[in-house]
């Protein structure tokens, strides 16, 4: 997994609460079990003018020139609710998103973000609204600093976000769950050696 430390990029505001995984990638767009080939289906129900088509709806935020190449999404509460399909996180990652800023996340989607190298940055609802307004009315650039747990605007405005310490460690170091566990390899070996002395019959 690619480590995440700091990202300066275009941020797109999609301020709707309860954006579920079927909105993120409709089931009809899931045609494989791999992590690739899903980006075109991202937000397909909103992004295109007709179901199954690929004619962009100019009203949808990601189709607007200002937000071309956005890598940060600012959204409403309970982002990623609904079914537990990991394809939703895969589609977002393949499209290019590395950060989602929201007041809250569905826990399964949140974990899928982390496992796919995306930062689920939790901010209060009023902060999410302020960030969304800022990137809607002026330069849409944000800097997300995972080490400092801060979101910054070019004009100096700064917001603090919350992320679980273990998730932060995984993202900063580019570790999956197994690699995170193996950081404790010396302690694990020492524990097994001590246990073998105390309970030799187990071994």
N, C-alpha and C positions, 0 to 999 in steps of 0.2 A: 504494500500500500504506500502511496506517495505521501511523505510527511507534509504536514500543514503547519506553517509558522505564522506567516502574514500574507495577506492578499489585498492588493489594491485593484479594484475592478468596477465595472458598471453594475449597479444594483437596480433591479426591476421591482416596482411595487405591485403586489397582487393582494390587496387588502380585503380578503374574504375570509370569514371564519369557517371552520369545519370543511376545509378542502380535503376531500377524501381521496383514497388511492385510485378509485375508479375515475375521478376527474384528472388526477395526475397522469395516469395512463389507462384508458378504457380497456376492458377485457378483450374487446375485438382487435386491439392493437398488439396484443401479446401473442406472437406467432412462433416463438421459440423459447427454449429454457436457458439460453445463453444471456450474457450481460450486454451483448452487442445487437445492433439493429433495432433499438427501441427509441432512440432519440426523436425520430420522426413522429412517433405516437405520443410524445409528451404533450399533455394538455390538448389532445386532439379534438375533444368535444368543443373546446373554446377557441382553439388556434386556427381551425379551418372553417370554411363557410358551410360545408356539407359533410354529413357523416360518411366516413370512408374516403373522402376527397382530400386533396392537398392544396386547394386554393386558399391562400392565407386570408384570414379575416383581419382587415386593417385596424379594426377597433381593439383587437386583443393586444395586450401590453407587449408581449414578446415579438410581435410583428411590427412594432413601431421603430423607426430608425434610431431614435434616441437610445433604445434599449438593446440594440443589436449586440450580440456577443455577451449579454449579461451573464455573470458568473455568481452573482449574489441575488437571492430572492428575499424580499421582505413581504411577509404574509400575516394573516390573522391567526386567531387562536385555534388550537386543536388541529394543527396542520398534520396531514397524513393519517387521518382517522379512517375507519372503514376496514376493508379486508387487509390481511397481513402481507399481501404480495410484495416480495422484495423487488419485483420489476419496477415499482414506482421509484425506488431509490436508484436502481440501475439506469432507468431512463433519464433521471435528472443528472446523474453523474456523467452519462455519455453525452448529454446535451452540452455539458460544460459547467454546471453549477458546482461550486465548492462550499457554499454557505447558504443556509436558510435561517433567516432571522424571524422569530415569531414569539408571541407571548406563551405558547405552550405547544407541545407535540404529542401525538399518539405515541406511547412508549415503544411499540414495536417498530414504527417508522423511524423514531429517533435512533434506536439501536441499529437499524439498517443503514441510516445515514452514516453513523460512525464506522461501521464495517466496510463502507464503500468510500471512505475518505472525505465525507462531507461534514461540515461543522453545523450542528443544530444549536444555534445561539438563542438562548431564552432571554427575552427582555420584557419589562412590564408593558402592558397594552398601550399606555400613553407614550412610552418610548418608541414602540413599533409604529404608532401613528405619526409621531414626529419625524422619524427616519423616513417613512414613506412619503410624507409631505415634502421633506427636504429634497429627496431624489426625484420628486415629481415636478418641482417648481424651479429647480436650478440644475447645476452639474450633478448627474446621477452617480458620481463616483463615491465609493466608500472604501475605507481601509479596515479590514478585520484583522486584529492582532490577537492571535490565540494565546500567546505567552502572557500578554497583559489582560486578556479577556475584555478588550475594548473594541468599540466600533467608532471610527473617526471620519469626519467630513473634512474636505480640503479647507473649509473656513475655520477649522479648529473645534467645532462642536464634537463632543465625545459622549458616548453612552457605554456603560458597563453591561456586559452580558454574563449569564450564568451557564456553566456546563459542569457536568459531573467530573471530579478530579481524575478518575480512571479513564474516562472517555477522552479527556484533555491530553492525558499522557499518551494514549494510543495514537491520537491524531498527530500530536507534536513529533512523535518518534516513528510514525508510519508502521505501527504494530497491529497485527490482528490479535485475537484472544489467545491463540497458542503462543505466539511470540511474546506476548505480555507475561504469560505464565512462565515461560522459559527464562525470563530475567531472574527468576528465583531458583534457577537450576542448582546452584551451590547449596542453598538452604534445603531444597528437596532431597538432594543426595545425602546431606548430613542427617536429615530426619530419617531417611531410609536406613542409613548405617546404624544410627542409634536404635531404631526400632528392631533391626535385625539382631542386635545384641540383647535386647530385652525380650523379644519374642522370636527366637530362632526357629521355632516350629512352623511359623507362618511361611518362612522362606525355604 
